[in-house]
């Protein structure tokens, strides 16, 4: 099942446009988008395949960490992680 997972990390400095563009490039492989320009938080919305919500969050968190490292962002603790399945998204 496909899941849309939102993850956000909070660091100790404001991030530049260029840094978030690098993150956006890095999460593009996971059908992702990035956020965080001008903020001390950076995040991504990723699409992953998983059987459960917990697996989806775990897979997305791993992809997010790899993407943040590839973008040269400083490691920061995750402060938000939430997932919604295709089935939930299509419910009325």
N, C-alpha and C positions, 0 to 999 in steps of 0.2 A: 504494500500500500504506500502511496505517496503522502508525504507530510511536508507542510510548510512550517519551518522552525525559525523563530526569532531569537537571536542571542545578542546580548549586549554586555560589554566589559567597561569598567570604569577605571581610568588611570589618574595620574596626578598632574597632567598638563593638558592644555588645549591643543587639539589636533588640527593640522592644516588641511586645506583642500587637497593638496598634492598627496598627502598621506592617505586620505580617504579614497582618492582616485586609485591609488595603488591597491588598497584593500578591495575596491570594487572590481578591479581587474583580476585579483586573486580569487574572488568568490564567484566570478562569472562561470567557471566550470561547473559549479553546483547550482546553476540557474539562480544565482544569488544577486542581491543588491546590497549596497553598503550605506551606512549612515554615520554621521558624527562630525561633519565639518563644523569647526568653531566650537566644539564641545570637548569636555574631558571624558566623554563616553564615546565608544565606537561600537558599531554593531553591524549585523547582517541578517538578512532574511534568506534562508537556504531551503532548497527542495531536496529531500532525501527519500530513499525507499527503506522502509522498516516495517516490522510486524506490530510493534507497540509504540506508544508515545515515549516511553523511557528509552527504547532503542533509537528512536528518531532523534531525540535530544542528544544522546551520546554520540551518534554518528555526526550530527551537525556540529557539536562542540569540537570534535576532533578536526573536522574540516575547517571550522572557524579558526582554531588555534594554528593550523598549518597556514591558512591564508594570511592571518595577522603576522606571523613570522615572515612569510614570503614578502609581505608589504613593508617589512621593517618596523612594524609598530612595537612599542614596548609591551612586554607581558603585563596583563592586568587581570584582576579577578572578575569573573563573570558575575554580573549582578541581576541578570534577567535571562531566563530561557523558557520559552513556551512553544508548544506545537499544536497544530490543528491538522487533522487528516482531511483528505479529499472528501470523504463521506460527510464529515462534520461541516465542511465548508459549503457543501451542496445542499444541506438541510435547510428547510424553510424557516 
